[in-house]
Amino acid sequence: MKVLITGVNGFLGGYLASRLIKRGIEVHGLYLGDEKQKDDRIICHRGDLLDYEAMGEILKGINPDFIYHLAAKTEVEKSFYDPIQFSEVNYCGTVNLIEKAKDLTNLKLFVMASTMETYGWQPKPWKAFTEETEQHPNAPYAVAKIGCEKYLEYAGRAYKFPYTILRQTNTYGRWDNEFFVVEQIITQMLKNEDKINLGYREPYRNFLYIDDLIDLYEVILDNPDKARGQTFCCGPNNALTIEELVDKIAEILDWRGSVEWNTKPKRVGEIYYLNSSPAKAKRILGWEPKVSLTEGLKRTIKMWNK
């Protein structure tokens, strides 16, 4: 079996590649820039999603059984300040990939990492999103991702293109990137005993540990017929406020300092509730998150302590 992972240099791509290689799968990785994956078991291909002809040559040369499309610009906040590039890379790059992939002879499934951000603004009372929840995107990043979802649906109808969409939750467990909220809180507390600086405390978020998400990708690999043409939320249905997240991490670390809130400007179109239910994935694929937030935070803290 051959699998192509776009964005193999990213957080999710690296974890997924390692897991698949352990299963004896031939893993090809697409990367952009000068630094390819350090794991030399991955067959790496340097290429730009926006280069339509180059994408065709790479895909034709590999002729993969599965494509995991993870490559994207993912920093939601930055998309407000650079909407053109986010739209080009995330939407146009995905269209290029789909158009070249639809002619492959071996392709069983094209799996795209979408996002819970596509739900955007929701009326109160808030409740966990399902696949049927109406989408109200509130960021250039989210608008581009909805465009990708709709293009896949079109390709499925027009060409019987085999796809699966995952509306992913905030995933944590990084050991080399302090930008995202869980890792940002942990690293600040480890470096500063007295005070840390954060944005605002009110938004609700749910969090999925990386191992659980990789498990879902593996389940899809093993059940392509069940996953084909489906969209899945990832959960877990356990949203808490950022302030509650800080308190939980502080308790695990026995951190006694104070938090300076509102040290960052509020993002345009801020979303105050993001939370989803994995019920459909459990019903169809038999998958649900297993790692509790407390356990996942302990594992992440251990990585940063090392």
C-alpha positions as CSV (number, residue, x, y, z in Angstrom):
1,M,0.0,0.0,0.0
2,K,1.2,3.5,-0.8
3,V,0.1,6.6,1.1
4,L,0.8,10.2,0.3
5,I,0.7,12.7,3.1
6,T,0.7,16.4,2.1
7,G,2.1,18.6,4.8
8,V,4.3,15.8,6.1
9,N,6.5,18.3,7.9
10,G,3.6,19.5,10.0
11,F,2.5,18.5,13.5
12,L,-0.1,16.0,12.3
13,G,1.8,14.8,9.2
14,G,4.9,13.7,11.2
15,Y,2.9,11.7,13.7
16,L,0.8,10.1,11.0
17,A,3.8,9.1,8.9
18,S,5.5,7.5,11.8
19,R,2.4,5.5,12.7
20,L,1.9,4.2,9.1
21,I,5.5,3.3,8.6
22,K,5.3,1.1,11.7
23,R,2.6,-0.8,9.9
24,G,4.8,-1.5,6.9
25,I,3.1,1.0,4.7
26,E,5.1,2.9,2.0
27,V,4.7,6.5,3.0
28,H,5.3,9.4,0.6
29,G,5.4,12.9,1.9
30,L,4.9,16.2,0.2
31,Y,6.7,19.2,1.7
32,L,7.3,22.8,0.8
33,G,10.4,24.7,1.5
34,D,14.0,23.6,2.1
35,E,13.6,21.3,5.1
36,K,12.2,17.8,4.3
37,Q,11.2,15.3,7.0
38,K,14.1,14.1,9.1
39,D,12.7,10.6,9.1
40,D,14.5,9.0,6.1
41,R,11.9,6.2,5.9
42,I,9.6,8.7,4.3
43,I,9.9,9.1,0.6
44,C,9.8,12.9,0.3
45,H,8.7,15.0,-2.6
46,R,9.3,18.7,-2.7
47,G,6.4,20.6,-4.3
48,D,4.0,23.5,-4.2
49,L,0.3,22.7,-4.1
50,L,-0.2,25.8,-6.3
51,D,1.9,24.3,-9.1
52,Y,-0.8,22.5,-11.0
53,E,1.4,20.6,-13.4
54,A,4.0,19.7,-10.8
55,M,1.3,18.2,-8.6
56,G,0.2,16.1,-11.5
57,E,3.7,14.7,-12.1
58,I,4.2,13.9,-8.4
59,L,0.8,12.1,-8.1
60,K,1.3,10.2,-11.3
61,G,4.7,9.0,-10.2
62,I,3.4,7.8,-6.8
63,N,-0.1,6.6,-7.8
64,P,-1.1,6.3,-4.1
65,D,-3.8,4.2,-2.6
66,F,-4.6,6.9,-0.1
67,I,-4.0,10.6,0.1
68,Y,-4.1,12.4,3.5
69,H,-4.4,16.1,2.6
70,L,-3.1,17.8,5.7
71,A,-1.1,20.7,4.1
72,A,-2.6,24.1,4.9
73,K,-1.9,27.4,6.5
74,T,-3.6,26.8,9.9
75,E,-3.0,29.8,12.1
76,V,-6.6,31.1,12.2
77,E,-5.7,34.5,13.7
78,K,-3.1,35.2,11.0
79,S,-5.7,34.6,8.2
80,F,-7.3,37.9,9.0
81,Y,-4.1,39.7,8.1
82,D,-3.2,37.6,5.1
83,P,-6.5,36.4,3.6
84,I,-5.3,36.2,0.0
85,Q,-2.4,33.8,0.8
86,F,-4.6,31.7,3.1
87,S,-7.3,31.4,0.4
88,E,-4.8,30.6,-2.3
89,V,-2.9,27.9,-0.4
90,N,-5.9,26.4,1.4
91,Y,-8.5,26.5,-1.3
92,C,-6.7,26.7,-4.7
93,G,-4.0,24.3,-3.6
94,T,-6.7,21.8,-2.6
95,V,-8.5,22.2,-5.9
96,N,-5.3,21.5,-7.8
97,L,-4.7,18.4,-5.8
98,I,-8.2,17.1,-6.3
99,E,-8.2,17.8,-10.0
100,K,-4.9,15.8,-10.4
101,A,-5.9,13.1,-8.0
102,K,-9.2,12.3,-9.7
103,D,-7.4,10.6,-12.6
104,L,-5.4,8.3,-10.4
105,T,-6.0,4.6,-11.0
106,N,-5.3,3.2,-7.5
107,L,-6.9,5.9,-5.3
108,K,-9.2,4.4,-2.7
109,L,-9.7,7.5,-0.6
110,F,-8.8,11.2,-0.4
111,V,-9.0,12.3,3.3
112,M,-9.0,16.0,3.9
113,A,-8.3,17.8,7.2
114,S,-11.0,20.4,7.6
115,T,-11.8,22.2,10.8
116,M,-14.4,22.9,13.4
117,E,-13.8,26.6,12.7
118,T,-16.2,26.2,9.7
119,Y,-19.1,26.3,12.2
120,G,-18.1,29.8,13.2
121,W,-20.7,31.9,14.9
122,Q,-23.6,29.9,16.5
123,P,-26.7,31.2,18.2
124,K,-27.3,30.5,21.9
125,P,-28.0,28.2,23.7
126,W,-24.7,26.6,22.6
127,K,-24.5,22.9,22.1
128,A,-22.0,20.5,20.6
129,F,-21.7,20.7,16.9
130,T,-22.7,17.7,14.8
131,E,-22.2,17.1,11.0
132,E,-25.6,18.6,10.5
133,T,-25.0,21.9,12.4
134,E,-25.3,24.9,10.0
135,Q,-21.9,26.4,9.2
136,H,-21.3,30.2,9.7
137,P,-17.6,30.7,9.1
138,N,-16.1,33.7,10.7
139,A,-12.5,33.8,9.5
140,P,-10.8,33.7,6.0
141,Y,-9.3,30.4,7.1
142,A,-12.7,28.8,7.8
143,V,-14.2,30.2,4.6
144,A,-11.5,28.6,2.5
145,K,-12.0,25.2,4.3
146,I,-15.7,25.3,3.5
147,G,-14.8,25.9,-0.1
148,C,-12.6,22.8,0.0
149,E,-15.4,20.7,1.5
150,K,-17.9,21.9,-1.2
151,Y,-15.4,21.1,-4.0
152,L,-15.0,17.6,-2.7
153,E,-18.7,17.1,-2.5
154,Y,-19.0,18.3,-6.1
155,A,-16.1,16.0,-7.2
156,G,-17.9,13.1,-5.5
157,R,-21.1,13.7,-7.3
158,A,-19.6,14.5,-10.7
159,Y,-16.7,11.9,-10.8
160,K,-17.5,9.5,-8.0
161,F,-14.3,10.9,-6.4
162,P,-13.7,9.0,-3.1
163,Y,-13.3,11.4,-0.3
164,T,-13.7,11.8,3.5
165,I,-13.8,15.1,5.4
166,L,-12.7,15.5,9.0
167,R,-13.8,18.6,10.8
168,Q,-11.0,18.5,13.3
169,T,-11.0,19.9,16.8
170,N,-8.1,21.8,18.4
171,T,-5.5,19.1,18.6
172,Y,-2.6,19.3,21.1
173,G,0.5,17.3,22.0
174,R,3.1,19.4,20.1
175,W,6.7,19.3,21.4
176,D,8.2,22.0,19.1
177,N,5.7,24.8,18.6
178,E,4.5,27.3,21.3
179,F,2.0,29.1,19.1
180,F,-1.1,27.1,19.9
181,V,-3.0,27.6,23.2
182,V,-2.3,24.4,25.1
183,E,1.4,24.5,24.4
184,Q,1.6,28.2,24.9
185,I,0.2,28.0,28.4
186,I,2.4,25.0,29.3
187,T,5.6,26.6,28.1
188,Q,4.9,30.0,29.7
189,M,4.2,28.3,33.1
190,L,7.4,26.2,32.8
191,K,9.5,29.3,32.0
192,N,7.8,31.8,34.4
193,E,7.0,31.1,38.1
194,D,5.3,34.4,38.8
195,K,3.2,35.6,35.9
196,I,2.1,34.6,32.3
197,N,0.5,36.7,29.7
198,L,-2.5,35.4,27.7
199,G,-5.4,36.7,25.5
200,Y,-8.9,36.4,26.9
201,R,-10.4,33.9,29.2
202,E,-14.0,33.6,28.0
203,P,-14.0,31.4,24.8
204,Y,-15.0,27.7,25.1
205,R,-12.9,25.1,23.3
206,N,-12.6,21.4,23.3
207,F,-9.3,19.6,22.8
208,L,-8.2,16.3,21.2
209,Y,-4.9,14.7,22.0
210,I,-2.8,13.8,19.0
211,D,-2.8,10.1,19.6
212,D,-6.6,9.9,19.4
213,L,-6.6,11.8,16.1
214,I,-4.0,9.5,14.6
215,D,-6.1,6.6,15.7
216,L,-9.0,8.0,13.7
217,Y,-6.9,8.3,10.6
218,E,-5.9,4.7,11.0
219,V,-9.5,3.6,11.4
220,I,-10.3,5.3,8.2
221,L,-7.4,3.6,6.4
222,D,-8.8,0.3,7.5
223,N,-12.4,1.1,6.7
224,P,-12.4,3.1,3.4
225,D,-15.8,1.8,2.3
226,K,-17.4,3.0,5.5
227,A,-15.7,6.4,5.4
228,R,-16.2,7.2,1.7
229,G,-18.4,10.2,1.1
230,Q,-18.7,10.9,4.8
231,T,-17.9,14.0,6.9
232,F,-17.0,13.4,10.5
233,C,-16.6,15.6,13.6
234,C,-13.9,14.5,16.0
235,G,-15.0,15.7,19.5
236,P,-14.6,15.2,22.4
237,N,-17.8,16.8,23.7
238,N,-16.2,18.4,26.7
239,A,-15.7,22.1,26.0
240,L,-14.2,24.3,28.8
241,T,-13.2,28.0,28.9
242,I,-9.6,29.0,28.4
243,E,-9.6,30.2,32.0
244,E,-10.6,26.6,33.1
245,L,-7.9,25.2,30.9
246,V,-5.3,27.4,32.6
247,D,-6.5,26.3,36.0
248,K,-6.3,22.6,35.0
249,I,-2.7,23.0,33.7
250,A,-1.7,25.1,36.7
251,E,-3.0,22.3,39.0
252,I,-1.0,19.6,37.2
253,L,2.1,21.7,37.3
254,D,1.5,23.0,40.8
255,W,2.0,26.5,39.4
256,R,1.1,29.3,41.8
257,G,1.7,32.3,39.7
258,S,-0.9,34.8,38.3
259,V,-2.3,35.4,34.8
260,E,-2.3,38.7,33.0
261,W,-5.4,38.4,30.8
262,N,-6.3,40.5,27.7
263,T,-2.7,41.1,26.8
264,K,-3.5,40.5,23.1
265,P,-6.0,42.4,20.9
266,K,-9.3,40.6,20.4
267,R,-9.4,38.9,17.0
268,V,-11.8,40.1,14.5
269,G,-14.8,37.8,14.4
270,E,-13.8,35.9,17.5
271,I,-15.7,32.7,18.1
272,Y,-16.7,32.1,21.7
273,Y,-17.8,28.5,21.4
274,L,-16.2,25.6,19.5
275,N,-17.2,22.1,20.6
276,S,-18.2,19.0,18.7
277,S,-19.6,15.6,19.1
278,P,-17.9,12.4,17.9
279,A,-21.2,10.4,17.9
280,K,-21.3,9.8,14.1
281,A,-17.7,8.6,14.0
282,K,-18.4,6.2,16.8
283,R,-21.6,4.9,15.1
284,I,-20.1,4.4,11.7
285,L,-16.4,3.7,12.4
286,G,-16.4,2.6,16.0
287,W,-14.0,5.4,17.0
288,E,-14.2,7.9,19.8
289,P,-11.5,9.8,21.8
290,K,-9.9,7.8,24.6
291,V,-7.3,10.1,26.1
292,S,-8.8,12.3,28.8
293,L,-7.8,16.0,28.9
294,T,-5.9,15.5,32.2
295,E,-3.9,12.6,30.8
296,G,-3.2,14.4,27.5
297,L,-2.0,17.5,29.3
298,K,0.3,15.4,31.5
299,R,1.8,13.7,28.4
300,T,2.3,17.1,26.7
301,I,3.9,18.6,29.9
302,K,6.3,15.6,30.0
303,M,7.4,16.3,26.5
304,W,8.2,19.9,27.2
305,N,10.0,19.0,30.4
306,K,12.3,16.9,28.4
